[in-house]
Amino acid sequence: SQTIYTKVLKNTDDAIQIPDIFVNAQLAYENIHFNENLDMHAGLDFHYQSDYYALGYDVPIQQFYVQQSFVSPSFPLIDVFFSARIKKGRIFFKYNNVVQLITKQGYMPTPGYPGQRNILDFGFDWSFYD
């Protein structure tokens, strides 16, 4: 896990706008089972940042800019994942933003543009060679 506390000492023109608290963490289980035929990894990813004035985005010029009208509220993001390798195949599942499933509220990383909504990602691949 990683926790960052930031305090800008002098910011007279408000050019630097970052959250005071930023947290990334992962709680996971990983092991190899069945005579090394199943390699699995499962767990939770956690991301949190305190509220702050996020940078605005101007679509026509494709640039971010400093704004002082919209506060990006603090919002925890929790993702649940599972991945496995079975002999020559691999599979993964990841459910993004579990908190939105429960609270029915999302987050806004920048004014007017919502962040990742809750959704299930999945995939697989199979190698046909040794």
DSSP file with accessible surface (Angstrom, degrees, kcal/mol):
  #  RESIDUE AA STRUCTURE BP1 BP2  ACC     N-H-->O    O-->H-N    N-H-->O    O-->H-N    TCO  KAPPA ALPHA  PHI   PSI    X-CA   Y-CA   Z-CA
    1    1 A S              0   0  137      0, 0.0     2,-0.4     0, 0.0    24,-0.3   0.000 360.0 360.0 360.0 160.7    0.0    0.0    0.0
    2    2 A Q  E     -A   24   0A 102     22,-3.5    22,-2.8     2,-0.0     2,-0.4  -0.992 360.0-175.1-144.0 129.2    1.0    3.6   -0.5
    3    3 A T  E     -A   23   0A 100     -2,-0.4     2,-0.5    20,-0.2    20,-0.2  -0.998   6.4-169.9-126.2 130.2   -0.2    6.7    1.3
    4    4 A I  E     -A   22   0A  65     18,-3.0    18,-2.1    -2,-0.4     2,-0.5  -0.982   6.1-166.6-123.9 127.1    0.9   10.2    0.2
    5    5 A Y  E     -A   21   0A 149     -2,-0.5     2,-0.4    16,-0.2    16,-0.2  -0.959  13.3-171.0-110.0 127.4    0.2   13.4    2.1
    6    6 A T        +     0   0   41     14,-2.6     2,-0.4    -2,-0.5    12,-0.0  -0.965  13.0 177.1-123.7 133.6    0.9   16.6    0.2
    7    7 A K        -     0   0  129     -2,-0.4     2,-0.6     0, 0.0    -2,-0.0  -0.961  19.9-148.1-134.9 114.9    1.0   20.2    1.5
    8    8 A V        -     0   0   53     -2,-0.4     3,-0.2     1,-0.2    -2,-0.0  -0.743   9.2-163.1 -82.7 119.4    1.9   23.0   -0.9
    9    9 A L  S    S+     0   0  167     -2,-0.6     2,-0.4     1,-0.3    -1,-0.2   0.893  75.2  18.7 -75.0 -40.6    3.6   25.6    1.2
   10   10 A K        +     0   0  171      1,-0.0    -1,-0.3     2,-0.0     2,-0.0  -0.947  62.4 148.4-137.3 116.7    3.4   28.5   -1.2
   11   11 A N    >   +     0   0   38     -2,-0.4     3,-1.3    -3,-0.2    -3,-0.0  -0.495   8.8 161.5-143.8  64.9    0.9   28.6   -4.0
   12   12 A T  T 3  S+     0   0  118      1,-0.3    -1,-0.1     2,-0.1    -2,-0.0   0.830  79.2  39.0 -65.1 -33.6   -0.1   32.2   -4.5
   13   13 A D  T 3  S-     0   0  118      0, 0.0    -1,-0.3     0, 0.0    -2,-0.0   0.330 105.1-123.5-100.2  10.0   -1.5   31.8   -8.1
   14   14 A D    <   +     0   0   73     -3,-1.3    -2,-0.1     1,-0.1    53,-0.1   0.817  65.0 140.9  54.3  34.9   -3.2   28.4   -7.4
   15   15 A A        +     0   0   50      1,-0.1     2,-0.7    51,-0.1    -1,-0.1   0.802  57.9  62.1 -76.9 -27.0   -1.3   26.8  -10.2
   16   16 A I        +     0   0   90      2,-0.0     2,-0.5    50,-0.0    -1,-0.1  -0.882  62.8 171.5-105.0 113.9   -0.7   23.6   -8.3
   17   17 A Q        +     0   0   25     -2,-0.7    38,-0.2    35,-0.1    35,-0.1  -0.914  15.4 143.3-125.5 102.4   -3.9   21.8   -7.5
   18   18 A I        -     0   0   72     -2,-0.5    35,-0.1    36,-0.1   -10,-0.1  -0.952  52.5 -94.5-135.7 154.8   -3.5   18.3   -6.0
   19   19 A P        -     0   0   16      0, 0.0   -13,-0.1     0, 0.0    33,-0.1  -0.387  24.6-135.4 -68.6 149.2   -5.3   16.4   -3.3
   20   20 A D  S    S+     0   0   71     31,-0.4   -14,-2.6     1,-0.2     2,-0.4   0.870  91.7  37.3 -69.9 -39.1   -3.9   16.5    0.2
   21   21 A I  E     +A    5   0A  68    -16,-0.2    29,-2.2    30,-0.1     2,-0.4  -0.964  63.8 176.3-121.7 133.4   -4.3   12.7    0.7
   22   22 A F  E     -AB   4  49A  56    -18,-2.1   -18,-3.0    -2,-0.4     2,-0.4  -0.989   7.6-176.6-137.0 123.0   -3.7   10.1   -1.9
   23   23 A V  E     +AB   3  48A  23     25,-3.3    25,-2.4    -2,-0.4     2,-0.4  -0.981  10.9 175.8-129.0 132.8   -4.0    6.3   -1.1
   24   24 A N  E     +AB   2  47A  55    -22,-2.8   -22,-3.5    -2,-0.4     2,-0.3  -0.999  17.5 159.9-128.5 132.1   -3.4    3.2   -3.2
   25   25 A A  E     - B   0  46A  32     21,-2.5    21,-3.1    -2,-0.4     2,-0.4  -0.985  22.0-160.0-149.6 157.3   -3.6   -0.2   -1.6
   26   26 A Q  E     - B   0  45A 104     -2,-0.3     2,-0.5    19,-0.2    19,-0.2  -0.993   3.5-169.0-141.6 133.3   -4.1   -3.9   -2.6
   27   27 A L  E     + B   0  44A 129     17,-2.3    17,-3.0    -2,-0.4     2,-0.3  -0.988  32.7 155.1-118.8 115.5   -5.2   -6.8   -0.5
   28   28 A A  E     - B   0  43A  46     -2,-0.5     2,-0.4    15,-0.3    15,-0.3  -0.943  38.6-142.9-144.1 161.3   -4.7  -10.0   -2.5
   29   29 A Y  E     + B   0  42A 123     13,-3.3    13,-2.7    -2,-0.3     2,-0.4  -0.994  21.7 177.9-125.2 132.7   -4.1  -13.8   -2.3
   30   30 A E  E     + B   0  41A 124     -2,-0.4     2,-0.3    11,-0.2    11,-0.2  -0.999  12.8 142.5-138.5 134.7   -1.7  -15.5   -4.7
   31   31 A N  E     - B   0  40A  71      9,-1.8     9,-2.5    -2,-0.4     2,-0.5  -0.985  42.1-120.0-162.9 164.3   -0.8  -19.2   -4.8
   32   32 A I  E     + B   0  39A  81     -2,-0.3     2,-0.2     7,-0.2     7,-0.2  -0.957  36.9 178.4-114.9 130.0   -0.1  -22.2   -7.1
   33   33 A H  E  >> + B   0  38A  59      5,-3.2     5,-2.0    -2,-0.5     4,-1.2  -0.776  45.7  34.4-126.3 169.3   -2.3  -25.3   -6.8
   34   34 A F  T >45S-     0   0  154     -2,-0.2     3,-1.1     1,-0.2    -1,-0.2   0.941 130.0 -43.8  53.8  61.3   -2.8  -28.8   -8.3
   35   35 A N  T 345S-     0   0  157      1,-0.3    -1,-0.2    -3,-0.1    -2,-0.1   0.893 111.9 -55.0  54.5  44.1    0.8  -29.7   -9.1
   36   36 A E  T 345S+     0   0  148      2,-0.2    -1,-0.3     1,-0.1    -2,-0.2   0.739 114.1 114.7  63.2  27.1    1.6  -26.3  -10.5
   37   37 A N  T <<5S+     0   0   67     -4,-1.2    50,-1.4    -3,-1.1     2,-0.5   0.600  70.7  49.9 -96.5 -16.2   -1.3  -26.5  -13.0
   38   38 A L  E   < +BC  33  86A  34     -5,-2.0    -5,-3.2    48,-0.2     2,-0.6  -0.951  59.8 179.5-128.8 111.5   -3.3  -23.6  -11.5
   39   39 A D  E     +BC  32  85A  44     46,-2.5    46,-2.4    -2,-0.5     2,-0.3  -0.952  20.2 179.9-108.4 112.2   -1.6  -20.3  -10.7
   40   40 A M  E     -BC  31  84A  30     -9,-2.5    -9,-1.8    -2,-0.6     2,-0.3  -0.844  21.5-175.2-122.6 154.3   -4.2  -17.9   -9.3
   41   41 A H  E     +BC  30  83A  45     42,-2.8    42,-2.8    -2,-0.3     2,-0.3  -0.953  16.0 164.3-146.1 121.8   -4.3  -14.3   -8.0
   42   42 A A  E     +BC  29  82A  26    -13,-2.7   -13,-3.3    -2,-0.3     2,-0.3  -0.975  17.0  95.2-140.0 151.0   -7.4  -12.7   -6.4
   43   43 A G  E     -BC  28  81A  16     38,-2.2    38,-2.6    -2,-0.3     2,-0.4  -0.997  57.3 -62.9 167.2-160.2   -8.1   -9.7   -4.3
   44   44 A L  E     -BC  27  80A  71    -17,-3.0   -17,-2.3    -2,-0.3     2,-0.4  -0.966  25.0-153.7-126.0 139.1   -9.1   -6.0   -4.0
   45   45 A D  E     -BC  26  79A  43     34,-2.9    34,-2.5    -2,-0.4     2,-0.4  -0.942  16.3-165.3-107.7 136.5   -7.6   -2.8   -5.3
   46   46 A F  E     +BC  25  78A  74    -21,-3.1   -21,-2.5    -2,-0.4     2,-0.4  -0.978  10.5 175.5-126.9 133.0   -8.3    0.4   -3.3
   47   47 A H  E     +BC  24  77A  47     30,-2.4    30,-3.2    -2,-0.4     2,-0.3  -0.999   5.6 167.1-136.6 135.5   -7.8    4.0   -4.4
   48   48 A Y  E     +B   23   0A  65    -25,-2.4   -25,-3.3    -2,-0.4     2,-0.3  -0.996   8.6 177.4-147.5 142.0   -8.7    7.2   -2.5
   49   49 A Q  E     -B   22   0A  33     26,-0.4    26,-0.7    -2,-0.3   -27,-0.2  -0.991  31.0-115.9-141.9 144.6   -8.0   10.8   -2.8
   50   50 A S        -     0   0   12    -29,-2.2    22,-0.1    -2,-0.3    25,-0.0  -0.261  48.0 -80.3 -72.1 165.4   -9.3   13.7   -0.8
   51   51 A D        +     0   0   94    -32,-0.1   -31,-0.4    23,-0.1     2,-0.3  -0.339  62.9 148.6 -70.0 148.5  -11.4   16.4   -2.4
   52   52 A Y  E     -F   72   0B  48     20,-1.6    20,-3.0   -33,-0.1     2,-1.0  -0.970  56.6 -78.7-165.5 168.2   -9.6   19.2   -4.4
   53   53 A Y  E     -F   71   0B  91     -2,-0.3    18,-0.2    18,-0.2    14,-0.1  -0.719  53.8-152.5 -80.5 104.3  -10.0   21.5   -7.3
   54   54 A A        -     0   0    0     -2,-1.0    13,-0.3    16,-0.6    16,-0.2  -0.365  24.0 -93.3 -75.3 158.4   -9.3   19.2  -10.2
   55   55 A L        -     0   0   69     54,-0.2    11,-0.2   -38,-0.2     2,-0.1  -0.466  40.1-129.2 -68.3 140.8   -8.0   20.5  -13.5
   56   56 A G  E     -G   65   0C   0      9,-2.6     9,-2.2    54,-0.2     2,-0.4  -0.435  16.1-135.6 -82.8 165.1  -10.6   21.4  -16.1
   57   57 A Y  E     -G   64   0C  69     54,-0.3     2,-0.7     7,-0.2     7,-0.2  -0.988   6.3-156.0-129.1 129.4  -10.4   20.1  -19.7
   58   58 A D  E  >> -G   63   0C  65      5,-2.9     5,-1.5    -2,-0.4     4,-1.0  -0.902   6.8-162.2-105.5 110.9  -11.0   22.1  -22.8
   59   59 A V  T >45S+     0   0   78     -2,-0.7     3,-0.5     1,-0.2    -1,-0.2   0.905  81.9  56.2 -63.8 -47.3  -12.0   19.7  -25.6
   60   60 A P  T 345S+     0   0  115      0, 0.0    -1,-0.2     0, 0.0    -2,-0.0   0.887 121.6  28.6 -58.7 -36.5  -11.4   22.0  -28.7
   61   61 A I  T 345S-     0   0  103     -3,-0.2    -2,-0.2     2,-0.1     3,-0.1   0.466 101.8-132.1-102.2  -0.5   -7.7   22.6  -27.8
   62   62 A Q  T <<5 +     0   0  142     -4,-1.0     2,-0.3    -3,-0.5    -3,-0.2   0.902  61.5 128.6  52.4  50.2   -7.3   19.2  -26.0
   63   63 A Q  E   < -G   58   0C 116     -5,-1.5    -5,-2.9     2,-0.0     2,-0.2  -0.979  57.1-128.7-134.9 147.0   -5.7   20.8  -22.9
   64   64 A F  E     -G   57   0C 123     -2,-0.3     2,-0.3    -7,-0.2    -7,-0.2  -0.639  30.9-172.4 -86.7 151.0   -6.1   20.8  -19.2
   65   65 A Y  E     -G   56   0C 118     -9,-2.2    -9,-2.6    -2,-0.2     2,-0.3  -0.964  29.8 -96.0-142.9 159.8   -6.4   24.2  -17.4
   66   66 A V        +     0   0   70     -2,-0.3     2,-0.3   -11,-0.2   -11,-0.1  -0.609  46.1 174.9 -77.9 130.5   -6.5   25.5  -13.8
   67   67 A Q        -     0   0   15     -2,-0.3    -2,-0.0   -13,-0.3     0, 0.0  -0.962  26.5-167.5-136.6 154.9  -10.1   26.1  -12.6
   68   68 A Q  S    S+     0   0   85     -2,-0.3     3,-0.1     3,-0.0   -13,-0.1   0.093  73.1  75.6-127.7  20.2  -11.5   27.2   -9.2
   69   69 A S  S    S+     0   0  113      1,-0.2     2,-0.5    42,-0.0    -1,-0.0   0.693  86.1  55.0-108.2 -22.8  -15.3   26.5   -9.6
   70   70 A F        -     0   0   59    -16,-0.2     2,-0.6    41,-0.0   -16,-0.6  -0.954  63.5-156.0-120.0 122.7  -15.6   22.7   -9.4
   71   71 A V  E     -F   53   0B  59     -2,-0.5   -18,-0.2   -18,-0.2    39,-0.1  -0.854  16.4-138.3 -95.3 121.8  -14.4   20.7   -6.4
   72   72 A S  E     -F   52   0B   2    -20,-3.0   -20,-1.6    -2,-0.6     3,-0.1  -0.713  30.6-133.5 -76.8 111.5  -13.7   17.1   -7.3
   73   73 A P        -     0   0   69      0, 0.0    35,-0.2     0, 0.0     2,-0.1  -0.268  20.4 -97.1 -71.3 155.4  -15.2   15.3   -4.2
   74   74 A S        +     0   0   52     33,-0.1   -24,-0.2   -26,-0.1   -23,-0.1  -0.446  50.8 169.6 -67.2 142.0  -13.4   12.6   -2.3
   75   75 A F        -     0   0   26    -26,-0.7   -26,-0.4    -2,-0.1     2,-0.3  -0.913  29.7-130.6-158.1 125.2  -14.5    9.1   -3.4
   76   76 A P        -     0   0   44      0, 0.0     2,-0.5     0, 0.0   -28,-0.2  -0.618  17.6-155.8 -80.6 137.7  -13.1    5.7   -2.7
   77   77 A L  E     -C   47   0A  23    -30,-3.2   -30,-2.4    -2,-0.3     2,-0.4  -0.968  12.0-177.2-111.2 126.1  -12.6    3.3   -5.6
   78   78 A I  E     -C   46   0A  49     -2,-0.5    20,-3.0   -32,-0.2     2,-0.4  -0.993   2.6-172.7-126.7 125.4  -12.6   -0.4   -4.9
   79   79 A D  E     -C   45   0A  30    -34,-2.5   -34,-2.9    -2,-0.4     2,-0.4  -0.955  10.6-152.5-116.2 137.9  -12.0   -3.0   -7.6
   80   80 A V  E     +CD  44  95A  63     15,-2.0    15,-3.1    -2,-0.4     2,-0.3  -0.920  23.4 178.7-108.5 132.8  -12.4   -6.8   -7.1
   81   81 A F  E     -CD  43  94A  26    -38,-2.6   -38,-2.2    -2,-0.4     2,-0.3  -0.937  20.7-176.8-137.9 157.5  -10.2   -9.0   -9.4
   82   82 A F  E     +CD  42  93A  74     11,-2.7    11,-2.9    -2,-0.3     2,-0.3  -0.954  10.0 173.2-149.3 130.2   -9.4  -12.6  -10.1
   83   83 A S  E     +CD  41  92A  42    -42,-2.8   -42,-2.8    -2,-0.3     2,-0.3  -0.993   4.6 177.9-137.4 149.3   -6.8  -14.0  -12.5
   84   84 A A  E     -CD  40  91A   8      7,-2.6     7,-2.5    -2,-0.3     2,-0.5  -0.995  22.2-149.2-150.4 149.2   -5.6  -17.5  -13.2
   85   85 A R  E     -CD  39  90A  85    -46,-2.4   -46,-2.5    -2,-0.3     2,-0.6  -0.993  15.0-174.1-118.3 121.5   -3.3  -19.5  -15.4
   86   86 A I  E >   -CD  38  89A  98      3,-2.5     3,-2.7    -2,-0.5     2,-0.3  -0.951  61.4 -62.5-119.8 106.6   -4.4  -23.0  -16.1
   87   87 A K  T 3  S-     0   0  138    -50,-1.4   -48,-0.0    -2,-0.6   -49,-0.0  -0.332 123.7  -9.4  51.5-107.7   -1.7  -24.9  -18.1
   88   88 A K  T 3  S+     0   0   93     -2,-0.3    39,-2.3    -3,-0.1     2,-0.3   0.403 123.5  80.8 -99.4   3.2   -1.5  -22.9  -21.3
   89   89 A G  E <   -DE  86 126A  18     -3,-2.7    -3,-2.5    37,-0.2     2,-0.3  -0.792  55.9-162.8-110.8 153.4   -4.6  -20.7  -20.8
   90   90 A R  E     -DE  85 125A 143     35,-2.7    35,-2.2    -2,-0.3     2,-0.3  -0.983   7.9-179.0-130.9 147.9   -5.1  -17.5  -18.8
   91   91 A I  E     -DE  84 124A  60     -7,-2.5    -7,-2.6    -2,-0.3     2,-0.3  -0.984   1.5-174.5-143.4 147.8   -8.3  -15.9  -17.6
   92   92 A F  E     -DE  83 123A  92     31,-2.4    31,-1.9    -2,-0.3     2,-0.3  -0.998   8.8-171.6-145.1 150.7   -9.2  -12.8  -15.7
   93   93 A F  E     +DE  82 122A  82    -11,-2.9   -11,-2.7    -2,-0.3     2,-0.3  -0.994   8.7 176.7-134.1 138.9  -12.2  -11.0  -14.2
   94   94 A K  E     -DE  81 121A  64     27,-2.8    27,-3.5    -2,-0.3     2,-0.7  -0.953  16.3-158.3-146.3 123.4  -12.2   -7.5  -12.7
   95   95 A Y  E     -DE  80 120A  61    -15,-3.1   -15,-2.0    -2,-0.3     3,-0.3  -0.913  22.5-149.0-101.8 113.9  -15.2   -5.7  -11.4
   96   96 A N  E     + E   0 119A   9     23,-2.8    23,-1.0    -2,-0.7   -17,-0.2  -0.650  65.2   3.6 -86.8 138.9  -14.5   -1.9  -11.4
   97   97 A N    >>  +     0   0    1     -2,-0.3     4,-0.9    21,-0.2     3,-0.6   0.955  60.2 177.9  58.9  63.6  -15.9    0.6   -8.9
   98   98 A V  H 3> S+     0   0   30    -20,-3.0     4,-1.4    -3,-0.3     3,-0.4   0.835  75.7  67.1 -62.8 -32.0  -17.8   -1.7   -6.5
   99   99 A V  H 3> S+     0   0   22    -21,-0.3     4,-3.1     1,-0.2     5,-0.4   0.891  96.2  54.1 -60.2 -38.3  -18.7    1.4   -4.4
  100  100 A Q  H <> S+     0   0   26     -3,-0.6     4,-1.9     1,-0.2    -1,-0.2   0.861 102.7  57.8 -66.3 -31.9  -20.8    2.8   -7.2
  101  101 A L  H  < S+     0   0   77     -4,-0.9    -1,-0.2    -3,-0.4    -2,-0.2   0.904 116.0  35.6 -62.3 -37.2  -22.8   -0.5   -7.3
  102  102 A I  H  < S+     0   0  130     -4,-1.4    -2,-0.2    -3,-0.2    -1,-0.2   0.926 129.1  30.7 -83.9 -47.3  -23.7    0.0   -3.6
  103  103 A T  H  < S-     0   0   64     -4,-3.1    -3,-0.2     2,-0.2    -2,-0.2   0.599  90.7-135.2 -91.1 -15.2  -24.1    3.8   -3.3
  104  104 A K  S  < S+     0   0  162     -4,-1.9     2,-0.4    -5,-0.4    -4,-0.1   0.723  70.5 112.1  63.7  21.8  -25.4    4.5   -6.9
  105  105 A Q        -     0   0  130     -6,-0.3    -1,-0.2    -5,-0.1    -2,-0.2  -0.978  48.2-165.1-124.9 141.2  -23.0    7.5   -7.0
  106  106 A G        -     0   0   38     -2,-0.4     2,-0.3    -3,-0.1    11,-0.1  -0.273  20.1-107.4-105.9-164.2  -19.9    7.8   -9.2
  107  107 A Y        -     0   0   49      9,-0.2     8,-2.8    -2,-0.1   -33,-0.1  -0.903  10.4-142.2-129.9 157.9  -16.9   10.2   -9.1
  108  108 A M        -     0   0   55     -2,-0.3   -54,-0.1     6,-0.2     4,-0.0  -0.911  12.7-177.9-121.1 100.8  -15.8   13.1  -11.3
  109  109 A P  S    S+     0   0   46      0, 0.0   -54,-0.2     0, 0.0    -1,-0.1   0.777  80.0  12.5 -71.7 -23.1  -12.0   13.3  -11.8
  110  110 A T  B >  S-H  113   0D  17      3,-1.0     3,-2.0   -56,-0.1   -54,-0.2  -0.983 104.2 -76.4-148.0 151.6  -12.4   16.5  -13.8
  111  111 A P  T 3  S+     0   0   29      0, 0.0   -54,-0.3     0, 0.0   -39,-0.0  -0.247 113.8   3.4 -55.8 127.1  -15.4   18.9  -14.3
  112  112 A G  T 3  S+     0   0   59      1,-0.1   -56,-0.0   -56,-0.1    -4,-0.0   0.400 110.8  93.4  83.8  -2.7  -18.0   17.5  -16.6
  113  113 A Y  B <   -H  110   0D  93     -3,-2.0    -3,-1.0     0, 0.0    -1,-0.1  -0.934  65.7-144.5-128.4 109.7  -16.3   14.1  -17.2
  114  114 A P        -     0   0   62      0, 0.0    -6,-0.2     0, 0.0     3,-0.1  -0.341  17.7-125.7 -71.0 154.5  -17.3   11.1  -15.1
  115  115 A G        -     0   0   16     -8,-2.8     2,-0.1     1,-0.2    -7,-0.0  -0.042  55.8 -39.9 -83.3-168.4  -14.7    8.6  -14.0
  116  116 A Q        -     0   0   95      1,-0.1    -1,-0.2   -10,-0.1    -9,-0.2  -0.326  63.1-146.3 -58.2 123.3  -14.8    4.8  -14.5
  117  117 A R        -     0   0  144     -3,-0.1     2,-0.3     1,-0.1   -21,-0.1  -0.427  35.1 -77.4 -84.4 168.5  -18.3    3.5  -13.9
  118  118 A N  S    S+     0   0   48    -21,-0.1     2,-0.3    -2,-0.1   -21,-0.2  -0.491  70.4 145.0 -71.6 130.0  -19.0    0.1  -12.4
  119  119 A I  E     -E   96   0A  81    -23,-1.0   -23,-2.8    -2,-0.3     2,-0.6  -0.983  48.3-115.5-161.1 153.3  -18.5   -2.6  -15.0
  120  120 A L  E     -E   95   0A  88     -2,-0.3     2,-0.4   -25,-0.2   -25,-0.2  -0.877  27.5-167.5 -99.1 121.6  -17.2   -6.2  -15.3
  121  121 A D  E     +E   94   0A  63    -27,-3.5   -27,-2.8    -2,-0.6     2,-0.3  -0.885  15.7 164.1-103.3 140.1  -14.1   -6.7  -17.4
  122  122 A F  E     +E   93   0A 133     -2,-0.4     2,-0.3   -29,-0.2   -29,-0.2  -0.986   4.6 156.1-151.2 160.0  -13.1  -10.2  -18.4
  123  123 A G  E     -E   92   0A  16    -31,-1.9   -31,-2.4    -2,-0.3     2,-0.3  -0.984  14.2-163.1-172.4 169.1  -10.9  -11.9  -20.8
  124  124 A F  E     -E   91   0A 163     -2,-0.3     2,-0.3   -33,-0.2   -33,-0.2  -0.985   0.3-167.4-156.3 158.4   -8.9  -15.0  -21.7
  125  125 A D  E     -E   90   0A  62    -35,-2.2   -35,-2.7    -2,-0.3     2,-0.4  -0.985   6.1-157.7-147.8 157.6   -6.2  -16.2  -23.9
  126  126 A W  E     -E   89   0A 164     -2,-0.3     2,-0.5   -37,-0.2   -37,-0.2  -0.975  12.4-142.3-140.3 122.1   -4.9  -19.7  -24.9
  127  127 A S        -     0   0   43    -39,-2.3   -39,-0.1    -2,-0.4    -2,-0.0  -0.732   7.3-165.6 -87.6 126.5   -1.4  -20.4  -26.2
  128  128 A F        +     0   0  166     -2,-0.5     2,-0.3     2,-0.1    -1,-0.1   0.237  67.7  63.1 -94.8  11.5   -1.4  -23.1  -28.9
  129  129 A Y              0   0  172    -41,-0.1    -2,-0.1     0, 0.0     0, 0.0  -0.882 360.0 360.0-131.9 165.2    2.4  -23.7  -28.8
  130  130 A D              0   0  172     -2,-0.3    -2,-0.1     0, 0.0   -42,-0.0  -0.567 360.0 360.0 -90.2 360.0    4.9  -24.9  -26.2
